[in-house]
Amino acid sequence: MTPTRPRYQGSRRKLVLAFDVGTTYSGISYSILDPGQVPEIKSVTRYPAHEHISGASKIPTIIYYDRRGTARAIGAEAMREGIYEIAEEEAWIKAEWFKLHLRANGNASQNVTDNIPPLPLNKTVIEVISDLLRYLQKCASSYIQDTHANGADLWSSVKKEIHYVLSHPNGWEGREQSQMRRAAVLAGLIKDTEAGHSRLSFVTEGEASLHFSIHNGLPSSAMEDGEGIVVVDAGGGTIDLSAYKRGRGADKKFSEISVPQCHFHGSIFVTINARQFLERYLAESQFLDDLDHIIECFDKTTKLKFQNINGTQYIKFGSTRDNDPACNIRFGQLKLAGSDVAPFFQPSVDCIVKAVMEQKTLAHEPVSHVVLVGGFASSDWLFAKVHEALTPHGLNVLRPENHLSKAVSDGAISFHLDHHVTTRVSKFAYGTFSRIAYDPKNPEHQKRKSTLAVSASGEKRVVGIFHTILPKSTPVSEVKEFRRVNHQRSDKKSTFKRLTTTLVCYRGAKTDTAKMWRDVEPEYETVLLFGLTELKAQIAWKENHKD
């Protein structure tokens, strides 16, 4: 049973906008909150030049820049008829797949670096994303004013206090969120102040997809019986996996039951595999020079429709005069065997199957359902192969019937309105390096004898033991605090006027960090913690017996 949404309790009208900046397509969802009314989630379905592309609620994540670095065509406008010729004549630069330039350093791979187009000269990824956000804001404004009664007055009444929700891959952390926030400031969405920052929220694509699924076809057994589910958001650039279970309490909120995952095996990697194959296949053909256009045609048709390894696949790219029998090109169509096309998808299929099984193994609760959402999940071949591989393991694999491409943007609005998830699992271990009483018989202490220091009380102490505050894979509710008592001694009161604590993040494979030490030649990363979907760092102390 789909949960009902309560009436909006605010005293004045408010607008919530969610921008899904995808690797290949981007979309907008929104909700107008009227006092006393039940909020509804709506999508922007009309954009400039939108009639020239397929897909009712998204536009291509493409920007053309001129030689001065000014954005000249964005989204569907960058795909309209004749734009390619204009871009060639005026030496415009095409920016696409640029979201992947913002990827987390820990997830960077040579495969990604080698296969994504470079950013336009003298443009940072923050500047490019800000141009897209500014455009999406303009599209949202026009759509709301054009489609709602008294739209101009409505927009005028809410535009200065819009709350924005930006979604991002599960693998992104504070660094990437900070860059997205800077892009939002640069785009003019919010001001670079504490009040401005409070009008921007982040949500992972995995959690947004869960919220979408709750209102769009999640099985009743997962909703009512509390069975574990893995949500797979198969997008253009990444495959994001999150595992959840619904609680049995009065509020029946969802809890994360495993560490989320993010993998670079989205639909663009099918395109990359196809390009690599066709580069070899057409190496001796005159049509090798048309490879970019052939790949574009593959993306629009063959990749979307492929579902039979035994059938013949066609890529229509030219006219009836285009022929090369040696390469199976006749009348402007390139013929491929299904057995040639299936391997383009296989790395993504293998990635999803392996990751789901890892989620099933590592989850704190039994998992029985797998829900596929996202634009890539629309591929019948991908769904069929994942279903075929996971069903024997007792998993019910399904996908919502409609609007898969809206999962993240609609889910981001639902995240803001409904707040279904209240417990998440820590990806890493967090703690501090401390001093401990010196034990000359302890080998670890002996290694660090050079770090010995004498405290104000005269005690010898060795530096470098890692004291865990938040262990890896720990369920963390939004109101739960993790604390560790620290002691500092000094013979001067002035020392305590200002105290600093360095917070350390352990990203390794070990789960037991209780007896870990800093390397004698340390290499480690200091991080800021972020709360809710952003961890936050705080220092707490007692004053007059109060926190």
Beta strands, then each sheet from edge to edge (+ up, - down):
strand 1: 14-21
strand 2: 25-33
strand 3: 42-43
strand 4: 58-60
strand 5: 62-65
strand 6: 71-74
strand 7: 93-96
strand 8: 163-168
strand 9: 200-204
strand 10: 228-234
strand 11: 239-246
strand 12: 254-256
strand 13: 261-263
strand 14: 312-316
strand 15: 329-330
strand 16: 333-337
strand 17: 367-373
strand 18: 396-398
strand 19: 421-425
strand 20: 429-437
strand 21: 453-454
strand 22: 460-470
strand 23: 475-477
strand 24: 504-506
strand 25: 530-531
strand 26: 534-536
sheet 1: 3+ 2- 1+ 8+ 9+
sheet 2: 3+ 2- 4+
sheet 3: 6+ 5- 7+
sheet 4: 13+ 11- 10+ 17+ 18+
sheet 5: 13+ 11- 12+ 19+ 23-
sheet 6: 14+ 16- 15+
sheet 7: 21+ 22- 20+ 24-
sheet 8: 25+ 26-
end
